[in-house]
Amino acid sequence: MRFILSLIWIKREQKVNKTKILNNMEDCRYLNDKYAINKWIFFTFNYPYDFIECCWSDAPVTASHIREKFNSYGGDVNRLYCELDKANSDKLLEWVLDNYNSERKLYG
């Protein structure tokens, strides 16, 4: 009987710890989302003039095409983002998250 109670207690503790871990992961995801949104907002208002050429430095023809689109949108980064296909919008987001550091910090 003691052995069975021990197993039940261990299972309960594993479940509690798993819940704590999941809550911490959700908290972490929430903080990451907040940082990403903050970074994107500041980027759209204060982007570096050559961000397209930097982001698509491995594909100059694509960079030129995207630059033409961007200029035709009057420099509207959000519109550019909405018009990009999945691969290029992901590439832009990753570039912003990895390279743009002029946002106002959320904490401290």
C-alpha distances in whole Angstrom, upper triangle without the diagonal:
4,5,5,6,9,10,11,12,14,15,17,18,20,21,23,24,26,27,29,30,32,33,35,36,38,39,41,42,43,45,46,48,50,51,52,54,56,57,58,60,62,63,64,66,67,67,69,72,71,67,68,70,67,64,66,68,66,68,72,73,70,70,74,73,70,73,75,73,72,75,76,73,75,72,70,66,64,66,67,63,63,65,64,62,58,58,61,59,56,58,60,57,56,59,59,55,56,60,61,60,62,60,60,56,54,52,54
4,5,5,6,9,10,10,12,14,15,16,18,20,21,22,24,26,27,28,30,31,33,34,36,37,39,40,42,43,45,46,48,49,51,52,54,55,57,58,60,61,63,65,65,65,67,70,69,66,66,68,65,63,64,66,65,67,70,72,69,69,72,72,69,71,74,72,70,74,75,72,74,71,68,65,63,65,65,62,62,64,63,61,57,57,60,58,55,57,59,55,54,57,57,53,54,58,58,58,60,58,57,54,51,50,51
4,5,5,6,9,10,11,12,14,15,17,18,20,21,22,24,26,27,29,30,31,33,35,36,37,39,41,42,43,45,46,48,49,51,52,53,55,57,58,59,61,63,64,63,65,68,67,63,64,66,63,60,62,63,62,64,68,69,66,66,70,69,67,69,72,69,68,72,73,70,72,69,66,63,61,63,63,60,60,62,60,58,55,55,57,56,53,55,56,53,52,55,55,51,52,56,57,56,59,57,56,53,50,49,50
4,5,5,6,9,10,11,12,14,15,17,18,20,21,23,24,26,27,29,30,31,33,35,36,37,39,41,42,43,45,47,48,49,51,52,53,55,57,58,60,62,63,62,64,67,66,62,63,65,62,59,61,62,61,63,66,68,65,65,69,68,65,68,70,68,67,70,71,68,70,67,65,61,59,62,62,58,58,60,59,57,53,53,56,54,51,53,55,52,50,54,54,50,51,55,56,55,58,56,55,52,49,48,50
4,5,5,6,9,10,10,12,14,15,16,18,20,21,23,24,26,27,29,30,32,33,34,36,37,39,40,42,43,45,46,48,49,51,52,54,56,57,58,60,61,61,63,66,65,61,62,64,61,59,61,62,61,63,66,68,64,65,68,68,65,67,70,67,66,70,70,68,69,66,64,60,58,61,61,57,57,60,58,56,53,53,56,54,51,53,54,51,50,53,53,49,50,54,55,54,56,54,53,50,47,46,48
4,5,5,6,9,10,10,12,14,15,16,18,20,21,22,24,26,27,28,30,31,33,34,36,37,39,40,42,43,44,46,48,49,50,52,54,55,57,59,59,59,61,64,63,59,60,62,59,56,58,60,59,61,64,66,63,63,66,66,63,65,68,66,64,68,69,66,68,65,62,59,57,59,59,56,56,59,57,55,51,52,54,52,49,51,53,49,48,51,51,47,48,52,52,52,54,52,51,48,46,44,46
4,5,5,6,9,10,11,12,14,15,16,18,20,21,22,24,26,27,29,30,31,33,34,36,37,39,40,42,43,45,46,47,49,51,52,53,55,57,58,57,59,62,61,57,58,60,57,54,56,58,57,58,62,63,60,60,64,63,61,63,66,63,62,66,67,64,66,63,60,57,55,57,57,53,53,56,54,52,48,49,51,50,46,49,50,47,46,49,49,46,46,50,51,50,53,51,50,47,45,44,45
4,5,5,6,9,10,11,12,14,15,17,18,20,21,23,24,26,27,29,30,31,33,35,36,37,39,41,42,43,45,46,48,49,51,52,54,56,57,56,58,61,61,57,58,60,57,54,56,58,57,58,62,63,60,60,64,63,60,62,65,62,61,65,66,63,64,62,59,56,53,56,56,52,52,55,53,51,48,48,51,49,46,48,50,46,45,49,48,45,46,50,50,50,52,50,49,46,43,42,44
4,5,5,6,9,10,10,12,14,15,16,18,20,21,23,24,26,27,28,30,31,33,34,36,37,39,40,42,43,45,46,48,50,51,52,54,55,55,57,60,59,56,57,59,56,53,55,57,56,58,61,62,59,59,63,62,59,62,64,62,60,64,65,62,63,61,58,55,53,55,55,52,52,55,53,51,48,48,50,48,45,48,49,45,44,47,47,44,45,48,49,48,50,48,47,44,41,40,42
4,5,5,6,9,10,10,12,14,15,16,18,20,21,22,24,26,27,28,30,31,32,34,36,37,38,40,42,43,44,46,48,49,51,53,53,53,55,58,57,53,54,56,53,50,52,54,53,55,58,60,57,57,60,60,57,59,62,60,58,62,63,60,62,59,56,53,51,53,53,50,50,53,51,49,45,46,48,46,43,45,46,43,42,45,45,41,42,45,46,46,48,46,46,42,40,39,40
4,5,5,6,9,10,10,12,14,15,16,18,20,21,22,24,26,27,28,30,31,33,35,36,37,39,40,42,43,45,47,47,49,51,52,52,53,56,56,52,53,54,52,49,51,52,52,53,57,58,55,55,59,58,55,57,60,57,56,60,61,58,60,57,54,51,49,51,51,47,47,50,48,47,43,43,46,44,41,43,45,41,40,43,43,40,41,44,45,45,47,45,45,42,39,38,40
4,5,5,6,9,10,11,12,14,15,17,18,20,21,23,24,26,27,29,30,31,33,35,36,37,39,41,42,43,45,46,48,50,51,51,53,56,55,52,52,54,52,49,51,53,52,54,57,58,55,55,59,58,55,57,60,57,56,59,60,57,59,56,53,50,48,50,51,47,47,50,48,47,43,44,46,44,41,43,44,41,40,43,43,39,41,44,45,44,46,44,43,40,37,36,38
4,5,5,6,8,10,10,12,14,15,16,18,20,21,22,24,26,27,28,30,31,33,34,36,37,39,40,42,44,44,46,48,49,49,51,54,53,50,51,53,50,47,49,51,50,52,55,57,54,54,57,57,54,56,59,56,55,58,59,56,58,55,52,49,47,50,50,46,46,49,47,46,42,43,45,43,40,42,43,40,38,42,41,37,38,42,42,42,44,42,41,38,35,34,36
4,5,5,6,9,10,10,12,14,15,16,18,20,21,22,24,26,26,28,30,31,32,34,36,37,38,40,42,43,44,47,47,47,49,52,51,47,48,50,47,44,46,48,47,49,52,54,51,51,54,54,51,53,56,54,52,56,57,54,55,53,50,47,45,47,47,43,44,46,45,43,39,40,42,40,37,39,40,37,36,39,39,35,36,40,40,40,43,40,40,37,34,33,35
4,6,5,6,9,10,10,12,14,15,16,18,20,21,22,24,25,27,29,30,31,33,34,36,37,39,41,41,43,45,46,46,48,51,50,47,47,49,47,44,46,48,47,49,52,53,50,50,54,53,50,52,55,52,51,54,55,52,54,51,48,45,43,45,46,42,42,45,43,42,38,39,41,39,36,38,39,36,35,38,38,35,36,39,40,40,42,39,39,36,33,33,35
4,5,5,6,9,10,11,12,14,15,17,18,20,21,23,24,26,27,29,30,31,33,35,36,37,39,40,42,44,45,45,47,50,50,46,47,49,46,44,46,48,48,49,52,54,50,50,54,53,50,52,55,52,51,54,55,52,53,50,48,45,42,45,45,42,42,45,43,42,39,39,41,39,36,38,39,36,35,38,37,34,35,39,39,38,40,38,37,34,31,30,32
4,5,5,6,9,10,10,12,14,15,16,18,20,21,22,24,26,27,28,30,31,33,34,36,38,39,40,42,43,43,45,48,47,44,45,47,44,41,44,45,45,47,50,51,48,48,52,51,48,50,53,50,49,52,53,51,52,49,46,43,41,44,44,40,41,44,42,41,37,37,39,37,34,36,37,34,33,36,35,31,33,36,36,36,38,36,35,32,30,28,30
4,5,5,6,9,10,10,12,14,15,16,18,20,21,22,24,26,27,28,30,31,32,34,36,37,39,41,42,41,43,46,45,42,43,45,42,39,41,43,42,44,47,49,45,45,49,48,45,47,50,48,46,50,51,48,50,47,44,41,39,41,41,38,38,41,39,38,34,34,36,34,31,34,35,31,30,34,33,30,31,34,35,35,37,35,35,32,29,28,31
4,5,5,6,9,10,10,12,14,15,16,18,20,21,22,24,25,27,28,30,31,33,35,36,37,39,40,40,42,46,45,41,42,45,42,39,41,43,43,45,48,49,45,45,49,48,45,47,50,47,45,49,50,47,48,46,43,40,37,40,40,37,37,40,38,37,34,34,36,34,31,34,34,31,30,33,33,29,31,34,35,34,36,34,33,30,27,27,29
4,5,5,6,9,10,10,12,14,15,16,18,20,21,23,24,26,27,28,30,32,33,34,36,38,39,39,41,44,44,40,42,44,41,38,41,43,43,44,47,49,45,45,48,48,45,46,49,47,45,48,50,47,48,45,42,39,37,40,40,36,37,40,39,38,34,35,36,34,31,33,34,30,29,32,32,28,29,33,33,32,34,32,31,28,25,24,26
4,5,5,6,9,10,10,12,14,15,16,18,20,21,22,24,26,27,28,30,32,32,34,37,37,37,39,42,41,38,39,41,38,35,38,39,39,41,44,45,42,42,46,45,42,44,47,44,43,46,47,45,46,43,40,37,35,38,38,34,35,38,36,35,31,32,34,31,28,30,31,28,26,30,29,25,27,30,30,30,32,30,30,27,24,24,26
4,5,5,6,9,10,10,12,14,15,16,18,20,21,22,24,25,27,28,30,31,33,35,36,35,38,41,40,36,37,40,37,34,36,38,38,40,43,44,41,40,44,43,40,42,45,42,41,44,45,42,44,41,38,35,33,35,36,32,32,35,34,33,29,30,31,29,26,29,29,26,25,28,28,24,26,29,30,29,32,29,29,26,24,24,26
4,5,5,6,9,10,10,12,14,15,16,18,20,21,22,24,26,27,29,30,32,33,34,35,37,40,40,36,37,40,37,35,37,39,39,41,43,45,41,41,44,44,40,42,45,42,40,44,45,42,43,40,37,34,32,35,35,32,32,35,34,33,30,31,32,30,27,29,30,26,26,29,28,24,26,29,29,28,30,28,27,24,21,21,24
4,5,5,6,9,10,10,12,14,15,16,18,20,21,22,24,26,27,28,30,32,33,33,35,38,38,34,36,38,35,33,35,37,37,39,42,43,40,39,43,42,39,41,44,41,39,43,44,41,42,39,36,33,32,35,35,31,32,35,34,33,30,30,31,29,26,28,28,25,24,27,26,22,24,27,27,26,28,25,25,22,19,19,21
4,5,5,6,8,10,10,12,14,15,16,18,20,21,22,24,26,26,28,31,31,31,33,36,35,32,33,35,32,30,32,34,34,36,38,40,37,36,40,39,36,38,41,38,37,40,41,38,40,37,34,31,29,32,32,28,29,32,30,30,26,27,28,25,23,25,25,22,21,24,23,20,21,25,25,24,27,24,25,22,19,19,22
4,5,5,6,9,10,10,12,14,15,16,18,20,21,22,24,25,27,29,30,30,32,35,35,31,33,35,33,30,32,35,35,36,39,40,37,36,39,39,35,37,40,37,35,39,40,37,38,35,32,29,27,30,30,27,27,30,29,29,25,26,27,25,22,25,25,21,21,24,23,20,22,25,25,24,26,24,24,21,18,19,22
4,5,5,6,9,10,11,12,14,15,17,18,20,21,23,24,26,28,29,29,31,34,34,31,33,35,32,30,33,35,35,37,39,41,37,36,40,39,36,37,40,38,36,39,40,37,38,35,32,29,27,30,31,27,28,31,30,30,27,28,29,26,23,25,25,21,21,24,22,19,21,24,23,23,24,22,21,18,15,15,18
4,5,5,6,9,10,11,12,14,15,16,18,20,21,22,24,26,27,27,29,32,32,28,30,32,29,27,30,32,32,34,36,38,35,34,37,37,33,35,38,36,34,37,38,35,36,33,31,27,26,29,29,26,27,30,28,28,25,25,26,24,21,23,23,19,18,21,20,16,18,21,21,20,22,20,20,17,15,15,17
4,5,5,6,9,10,10,12,14,15,16,18,20,21,22,25,25,25,27,30,30,26,28,30,28,25,28,30,30,32,34,35,32,31,35,34,31,32,35,33,31,34,36,33,34,31,28,25,23,26,26,23,23,27,25,25,22,22,23,20,18,20,20,16,16,19,18,15,17,20,20,20,22,19,20,17,15,16,19
4,5,5,6,9,10,11,12,14,15,16,18,20,21,23,24,24,27,30,30,27,28,31,29,26,29,31,32,33,35,37,33,32,35,35,31,33,35,33,31,34,35,32,33,30,27,24,22,25,26,22,23,27,26,26,23,24,24,21,19,22,21,17,18,20,18,15,18,21,20,20,21,18,18,16,13,14,18
4,5,5,6,9,10,11,12,14,15,17,18,20,22,22,23,25,29,29,25,27,30,27,25,28,30,31,33,35,36,33,32,35,35,31,32,35,33,30,33,35,32,32,29,27,24,22,26,26,23,24,27,26,27,24,25,25,22,20,21,21,17,17,19,17,14,16,19,18,17,18,15,15,12,10,11,14
4,5,5,6,9,10,10,12,14,16,16,18,20,21,21,23,26,26,22,24,26,24,21,25,27,27,29,31,33,29,28,32,31,28,29,32,30,28,31,32,30,30,27,25,21,20,24,23,20,22,25,23,24,21,21,21,18,16,18,17,13,13,16,14,10,13,16,15,15,17,14,15,13,11,13,16
4,5,5,6,8,10,10,12,14,15,16,19,20,20,22,25,25,22,23,26,24,21,24,27,28,29,31,32,28,27,30,30,26,28,30,28,26,29,30,27,28,25,22,19,18,21,21,18,19,22,21,22,19,20,20,17,15,17,16,12,13,16,14,11,14,17,16,16,17,14,15,14,12,14,18
4,5,5,6,9,10,11,12,14,16,17,18,19,22,25,26,22,24,27,25,23,26,28,29,31,32,34,30,29,32,31,28,28,31,29,26,29,30,27,28,25,22,19,18,21,22,19,20,24,23,24,22,23,22,19,18,19,18,14,15,17,14,12,15,17,15,15,15,12,12,11,8,11,15
4,6,5,6,9,10,11,12,14,16,16,17,19,22,23,20,22,24,22,20,23,25,27,28,30,32,28,27,30,30,26,27,30,28,25,28,30,27,27,24,21,18,18,21,21,18,20,24,23,24,22,22,21,18,17,18,16,13,13,14,12,9,12,14,12,11,12,9,10,8,7,10,13
4,5,5,6,9,10,10,12,15,15,15,17,20,21,17,19,22,19,17,20,23,24,25,27,28,25,23,26,26,23,24,26,24,22,25,27,24,24,21,19,16,15,18,18,15,17,20,19,20,18,18,17,14,13,14,13,9,10,12,9,7,10,12,11,11,13,10,12,11,11,14,17
4,5,5,6,9,10,11,13,14,15,18,21,21,18,20,23,21,19,22,24,26,27,28,29,26,24,27,26,23,23,26,24,21,24,25,22,22,20,17,14,13,16,17,14,15,19,18,20,18,19,18,15,14,16,14,10,13,14,11,10,13,15,12,13,13,10,12,12,11,14,17
4,6,5,6,9,10,11,12,13,16,20,21,18,20,23,21,19,23,25,27,28,29,30,27,25,28,28,24,24,27,25,22,24,26,23,23,20,17,15,14,18,18,16,18,21,21,23,21,22,21,17,17,18,15,13,14,15,11,10,14,14,11,11,11,7,8,8,8,11,14
4,6,5,6,9,10,10,11,13,17,17,14,17,19,17,16,19,21,24,25,25,27,24,22,25,25,21,21,24,23,20,22,24,22,21,18,16,13,13,17,17,15,17,20,19,21,20,20,18,15,15,15,13,10,11,11,8,7,10,10,7,8,8,5,8,9,10,13,15
4,6,5,6,9,10,10,13,15,16,13,15,18,16,15,18,20,22,23,24,25,22,20,22,22,18,19,22,20,17,19,21,18,18,15,13,10,10,13,13,11,13,16,16,18,17,18,16,12,13,13,10,8,11,11,7,8,11,11,9,10,10,8,11,12,13,16,19
4,5,5,7,9,10,14,16,18,15,17,20,19,18,21,23,26,26,26,27,24,22,24,24,20,20,22,20,17,19,21,18,17,15,12,10,9,13,14,13,14,18,18,20,20,21,19,15,16,17,14,12,14,14,11,12,15,14,11,12,11,8,10,12,12,16,19
4,5,5,6,8,11,14,16,14,16,19,18,17,21,22,25,26,26,27,25,22,24,24,21,20,23,21,18,20,22,19,18,15,13,11,12,15,16,15,17,20,20,22,22,22,20,17,18,18,14,13,15,14,10,11,14,13,9,9,7,5,7,10,12,15,17
4,5,5,5,8,11,13,10,13,15,14,13,17,19,22,22,22,24,21,18,20,21,17,17,19,18,15,17,19,17,16,12,11,9,10,14,13,12,15,17,17,20,19,20,17,14,15,15,11,10,13,11,7,10,12,10,7,9,8,7,10,13,14,18,20
4,6,6,10,11,13,11,13,16,16,15,18,20,23,22,22,23,21,18,20,20,16,15,18,16,12,14,16,13,13,9,8,6,7,10,10,10,13,15,15,18,19,19,16,14,16,16,12,11,14,13,10,12,15,14,11,12,11,10,13,16,17,20,23
4,6,10,12,14,13,15,18,18,17,20,22,25,25,25,26,23,20,22,22,18,17,19,18,14,15,18,15,13,10,9,9,10,13,13,14,16,18,19,22,23,23,20,18,19,19,15,15,18,16,13,15,17,15,12,13,10,10,12,15,17,20,22
4,7,9,12,11,14,16,15,16,19,20,24,24,23,25,23,19,21,22,18,17,19,19,15,16,18,16,14,11,11,10,12,15,15,15,18,20,20,23,23,23,20,18,20,19,15,15,17,15,12,14,16,13,10,11,8,9,11,15,17,20,21
4,6,8,7,10,12,12,12,15,16,20,20,19,21,19,16,17,18,15,13,16,16,12,14,17,15,14,10,10,9,11,14,13,13,16,18,17,20,21,20,17,16,17,16,12,13,14,12,9,12,14,11,8,10,9,10,13,16,19,22,23
4,6,5,9,10,10,11,14,14,18,19,17,20,18,15,16,18,15,13,16,17,13,14,18,17,15,12,13,11,15,17,15,15,19,20,19,22,22,21,18,17,18,16,13,14,15,12,10,14,14,10,9,11,10,12,15,18,21,24,24
4,6,8,9,10,12,13,14,18,18,16,18,17,13,14,16,13,10,13,14,11,11,15,15,13,10,12,11,15,16,14,16,19,19,18,22,23,22,18,18,20,17,14,16,17,14,13,17,17,13,12,14,13,16,19,22,24,27,28
4,6,5,6,9,10,10,14,14,12,15,14,10,11,14,12,9,13,14,12,12,16,16,15,12,14,13,16,17,14,16,19,19,17,20,21,20,16,17,18,15,13,15,16,12,12,16,15,12,12,15,15,17,21,23,26,28,29
4,6,5,6,8,10,13,13,13,15,13,10,12,14,11,10,13,14,11,13,16,15,15,12,13,11,14,15,12,13,16,17,15,17,18,17,13,13,14,12,9,11,12,9,9,12,12,9,9,13,13,15,19,21,23,26,27
4,5,5,6,8,11,10,10,11,9,6,8,10,7,7,10,11,9,11,14,14,14,11,13,10,13,14,11,11,15,14,12,15,16,14,11,12,13,11,8,12,13,10,11,14,14,12,12,16,17,18,22,24,26,29,31
4,6,5,5,9,9,7,10,9,6,8,10,9,8,12,13,12,13,16,17,17,14,16,14,17,18,14,15,18,17,15,17,18,16,13,14,16,12,11,14,14,11,13,16,15,13,14,17,18,20,24,26,28,31,32
4,6,5,9,10,10,13,12,9,11,14,12,11,15,16,14,16,19,19,19,16,18,15,18,19,16,16,19,19,16,18,18,16,13,14,15,11,10,13,12,9,10,13,12,10,11,15,16,18,22,23,26,28,29
4,6,8,9,10,12,10,8,11,13,11,11,15,15,13,16,19,18,19,16,17,13,16,17,14,13,16,16,13,15,15,12,10,11,11,7,6,10,9,6,8,11,10,9,11,15,16,18,22,23,25,28,29
4,5,5,6,9,7,5,9,10,9,10,13,14,13,16,18,18,20,17,18,15,17,18,14,14,17,16,13,14,14,12,9,11,12,8,9,12,12,9,12,15,14,13,15,18,20,22,26,27,29,31,33
4,5,6,9,9,7,10,13,12,12,15,17,16,18,21,21,22,19,21,18,21,21,17,17,21,20,17,18,18,15,13,15,15,11,12,15,14,11,14,16,15,13,16,19,21,23,27,28,30,33,34
4,6,9,9,9,12,13,13,14,17,18,18,20,23,23,25,22,23,20,23,23,19,19,22,20,17,17,17,14,12,15,15,11,13,16,14,13,16,18,16,16,18,22,24,26,29,30,32,35,36
4,6,5,6,9,10,11,12,14,16,16,18,20,21,23,21,22,19,21,21,17,17,20,18,15,15,16,13,11,15,15,12,13,17,16,14,17,20,18,18,20,23,25,27,31,32,34,36,38
4,5,5,6,9,10,10,12,14,15,16,18,20,21,19,21,19,22,21,17,18,21,19,16,17,19,16,13,16,17,14,15,18,18,16,18,21,20,19,20,24,25,27,31,32,35,37,39
4,5,5,6,9,10,11,13,14,15,17,19,20,19,21,19,22,20,17,18,20,17,15,16,18,16,13,16,18,15,16,20,20,18,20,23,23,21,23,27,28,29,33,35,37,40,41
4,5,5,6,8,10,11,12,14,15,17,19,17,18,16,18,17,13,14,16,14,11,12,14,12,10,13,15,12,12,16,17,15,17,20,20,19,21,24,26,27,31,32,34,37,39
4,5,5,6,9,10,10,12,14,15,17,15,16,14,17,16,12,14,16,14,12,14,16,14,10,13,15,12,11,15,16,13,15,19,18,17,18,22,23,24,28,30,32,35,36
4,5,5,6,9,10,11,12,14,16,14,16,16,18,17,13,15,18,15,14,16,18,17,13,16,18,15,15,18,19,17,19,22,22,20,21,24,25,26,30,32,34,37,39
4,5,5,6,9,10,11,13,15,14,15,15,17,15,12,14,15,12,11,13,16,15,12,14,17,15,14,18,19,18,19,22,23,22,22,26,26,27,31,33,35,38,40
4,5,5,6,9,10,11,13,11,12,11,13,12,8,10,12,10,9,11,14,13,10,11,14,12,11,15,16,15,16,19,20,19,19,22,23,24,27,29,31,34,36
4,5,5,6,9,10,11,9,11,11,14,13,10,12,15,13,12,15,17,16,13,14,17,15,13,16,18,16,16,20,20,19,18,22,22,23,27,29,31,34,36
4,5,5,6,9,10,10,12,13,15,13,10,14,15,13,13,16,19,18,15,16,19,18,16,19,21,19,20,23,24,22,22,25,25,26,30,32,34,37,39
4,5,5,6,9,9,10,10,12,10,7,11,12,9,10,13,16,16,13,14,17,16,14,17,20,18,19,22,23,22,21,25,25,25,28,31,32,36,38
4,5,5,7,6,7,7,10,8,6,9,11,10,10,14,17,17,13,13,17,16,13,16,18,16,16,20,21,19,18,22,21,22,25,27,29,32,34
4,5,5,5,8,10,13,11,9,13,15,13,14,18,20,21,17,17,20,19,16,19,22,19,19,23,24,22,20,23,23,23,26,29,31,35,36
4,5,7,9,11,13,10,10,13,14,12,14,17,20,21,18,18,21,21,18,21,23,22,21,25,26,25,23,26,25,26,29,32,33,37,39
4,6,6,8,10,7,7,11,11,10,12,16,19,20,17,16,20,19,17,19,22,20,19,23,25,23,22,24,23,23,26,29,30,34,36
4,6,9,11,9,10,13,14,14,16,19,22,23,19,18,22,21,18,20,23,21,20,23,25,23,21,24,22,22,25,28,29,33,35
4,6,9,9,8,11,13,13,14,18,20,21,17,16,19,18,15,17,20,18,16,20,21,19,17,20,18,19,22,25,26,30,32
4,6,5,6,9,10,11,13,16,18,19,16,14,17,17,14,15,19,17,15,19,21,19,17,20,18,18,21,23,24,28,30
4,5,5,6,9,10,11,14,16,16,13,11,14,14,10,11,15,14,12,15,17,16,14,17,16,16,19,21,22,26,28
4,5,5,6,9,10,13,14,16,13,11,13,14,11,11,15,15,13,15,18,18,16,18,18,16,19,21,22,25,28
4,5,5,6,9,12,14,16,13,11,15,16,13,14,17,17,16,18,21,20,19,22,21,20,23,25,25,29,32
4,5,5,6,10,12,13,10,9,12,13,10,12,15,15,14,17,19,18,17,20,20,20,23,25,26,30,32
4,5,5,8,10,11,8,6,9,10,8,9,12,13,12,14,17,17,16,19,19,19,22,23,24,27,30
4,6,8,9,12,10,8,11,13,11,12,15,16,15,17,20,20,19,22,23,21,24,26,26,29,32
4,7,9,12,10,8,12,13,12,13,17,17,17,19,22,22,21,24,25,24,27,29,29,33,35
4,7,8,6,5,9,10,9,11,14,14,15,17,19,19,19,23,24,23,26,28,28,32,34
4,6,5,6,8,10,11,12,14,15,16,18,20,21,21,25,26,26,29,30,30,33,36
4,6,5,6,8,10,11,12,14,15,16,18,20,20,24,25,25,28,28,28,31,34
4,6,5,6,9,10,11,12,14,15,16,18,19,23,25,25,28,28,29,32,34
4,5,5,6,9,10,10,12,14,15,16,17,21,22,22,26,27,28,31,33
4,5,5,6,9,10,11,12,14,15,16,19,20,20,23,24,25,28,30
4,5,5,6,8,10,11,12,14,15,18,20,20,23,23,24,26,29
4,6,5,6,9,10,10,12,13,17,19,19,23,23,24,27,29
4,5,5,6,9,10,10,11,15,16,16,20,21,22,25,27
4,5,5,6,9,10,10,13,15,15,18,18,19,22,24
4,5,5,6,8,10,13,16,15,19,19,20,22,24
4,6,5,6,8,11,14,14,18,18,20,22,24
4,6,5,5,8,10,11,14,15,17,19,21
4,6,6,8,11,11,14,14,15,17,19
4,6,8,12,12,16,15,17,19,20
4,6,9,11,15,15,17,19,20
4,6,8,11,12,15,17,18
4,6,9,9,12,14,15
4,7,9,12,14,15
4,6,9,12,13
4,6,9,10
4,6,7
4,7
4
